Amino acid sequence: MKDGGRIAAAIEVLAEVESRRRPVQDALKDWGNAHRFAGSGDRTIIGNLVFDALRHKQSLGWQMQDASPRALALATYALNWQQGLARLDEVMADDRHAPAALSDAERAALATPRAEPAPEATAADVPDWLWPAFSAALGADAVAEGQALARRAPIDMRVNTLKATRDKVMKRLAHIDLHETALSPFGIRVEPKPGAARLPHVQAEEGYRKGWFELQDEASQIAALVAAARPGEQVLDFCAGGGGKTLALAALMENRGQIYAYDNDRLRLAPIHERLARAGARNVQVRDPQSGSLDDLVGQMDLVFVDAPCTGTGVWRRRPDSKWRLSEKALAERLEDQIRVLDAAQRFVKPGGRLVYATCSVLQAENHDQIEAFLGRNAGFRRGSAVAAFAAALPGKPRPKHVTPEGHLVLTPASTDTDGFFLSVAERIS
Ligand SMILES: C[S@@+](CC[C@H](N)C(=O)[O-])C[C@H]1O[C@@H](n2cnc3c(N)ncnc32)[C@H](O)[C@@H]1O
């Protein structure tokens, strides 16, 4: 395929995502299945175009004065990928699979930046309805944070210290352009590359199959460090999902003590068994809703980790389609879920034990307001300090920029160069 045909394919996929509200990965996969002639290089480029168009949907639509799939794909190629109008004309002329020739209005919009400044929500590529909450959470940095959440994410790996060291993994992956993460002591990062570039498929590496490393954003690695699970402790991972945090906690505990991995959705837990085996994590009992209740754990846990269901505003870099699908209704539902999860999880914390409440969102309503309301209705808990836990777990590292007066921590792409993530700690006093 040539670029004209790839742009046409991106338009098709974007239309499918928009009109049928399909997850972008599914739409891309279906397109690939229906167009077997497209090679893996073509599919990468089409995927990059589609993801970048969704990341910058609002700002590109504003510049084009047209947010149709066609306008977004053309603007992504010419503006976001900096190929320019002349090159776009060339690839369109040169390819019978390319979209129809540019209109005068498209040509004008691609040639000249609009004179007036974009509204803040547009410049930040944040949905208009969410802007008040987003900007309240991030203050003067809101536009910069929105823009950072609209960039491509790096590939972050967490070295599994049960099986390997960071040096060993870095040596084995020396053929890849990577470096140590700035904060996590067991993180390795592959920086994103622009335009058509393809990132390495690190899951195909022998070291991945041997369980020497996992794919995990640095923010999640930091979450496990802040939770400070120690060898020998009793830990409940109450929203374990596919087990990302469970594995990180097991490594910190050096396979000593016990982790109970629970989730109320069996299907989400399903991958955990294979992941635990690959990682060599032997101190984890998986408890799904059908394998028995958690009653024996009430009041027994040194640590209950609540990686709560949330809107995912902190992971828009990786899931840009979710940014535009999010609705007020979905946010309200997540807020209800979070109250339910916190109230259910708290009873497992033993006196003197701690509850860590985390989300991959940056919104105050899901974060600060949620944990503060929990503390308000649970006199048996007192507020701990996530920022103090961060300083203890990561000595010598700079204090993150976004810390609430109560000591809760908000990691963000523009401030910590991670996904957006919220961390808070509470301690049971009675
Ligand atoms: C952010 S995800 C967890 C991700 C996971 N900890 C990881 O690191 O891969 C939130 C999880 O909470 C689970 N969940 C939602 N409501 C719950 C409830 N009432 N009790 C337990 N888990 C719940 C969801 O099924 C989902 O898997």
The ligand as a MOL file (V3000), in Angstrom:
LIG
                    3D

  0  0  0     0  0            999 V3000
M  V30 BEGIN CTAB
M  V30 COUNTS 27 29 0 0 0
M  V30 BEGIN ATOM
M  V30 1 C -8.7620 -0.3360 37.2930 0
M  V30 2 S -9.3790 -1.9330 37.1260 0 CHG=1
M  V30 3 C -8.1730 -2.9000 37.9470 0
M  V30 4 C -6.8660 -3.0860 37.2170 0
M  V30 5 C -5.9140 -4.0530 37.8800 0
M  V30 6 N -5.7330 -3.7930 39.2890 0
M  V30 7 C -4.5560 -4.0980 37.2030 0
M  V30 8 O -3.5790 -3.5850 37.7620 0
M  V30 9 O -4.4670 -4.6600 36.1070 0 CHG=-1
M  V30 10 C -10.7190 -1.9570 38.2430 0
M  V30 11 C -11.3080 -3.3220 38.5320 0
M  V30 12 O -12.2820 -3.1880 39.5540 0
M  V30 13 C -13.2130 -4.2300 39.3910 0
M  V30 14 N -14.4250 -3.9440 40.1960 0
M  V30 15 C -15.4460 -3.1150 39.9100 0
M  V30 16 N -16.3690 -3.1380 40.9010 0
M  V30 17 C -15.8970 -3.9910 41.8310 0
M  V30 18 C -16.4020 -4.4570 43.0900 0
M  V30 19 N -17.5610 -4.0060 43.5740 0
M  V30 20 N -15.6650 -5.3450 43.7790 0
M  V30 21 C -14.4770 -5.7800 43.2950 0
M  V30 22 N -13.9690 -5.3890 42.1140 0
M  V30 23 C -14.6640 -4.5050 41.3910 0
M  V30 24 C -13.4160 -4.2760 37.9010 0
M  V30 25 O -13.9340 -5.5250 37.4940 0
M  V30 26 C -12.0120 -3.9960 37.3670 0
M  V30 27 O -11.3350 -5.1730 37.0460 0
M  V30 END ATOM
M  V30 BEGIN BOND
M  V30 1 1 1 2
M  V30 2 1 2 3
M  V30 3 1 2 10
M  V30 4 1 3 4
M  V30 5 1 4 5
M  V30 6 1 5 6
M  V30 7 1 5 7
M  V30 8 2 7 8
M  V30 9 1 7 9
M  V30 10 1 10 11
M  V30 11 1 11 12
M  V30 12 1 11 26
M  V30 13 1 12 13
M  V30 14 1 13 14
M  V30 15 1 13 24
M  V30 16 1 14 15
M  V30 17 1 14 23
M  V30 18 2 15 16
M  V30 19 1 16 17
M  V30 20 1 17 18
M  V30 21 2 17 23
M  V30 22 1 18 19
M  V30 23 2 18 20
M  V30 24 1 20 21
M  V30 25 2 21 22
M  V30 26 1 22 23
M  V30 27 1 24 25
M  V30 28 1 24 26
M  V30 29 1 26 27
M  V30 END BOND
M  V30 END CTAB
M  END
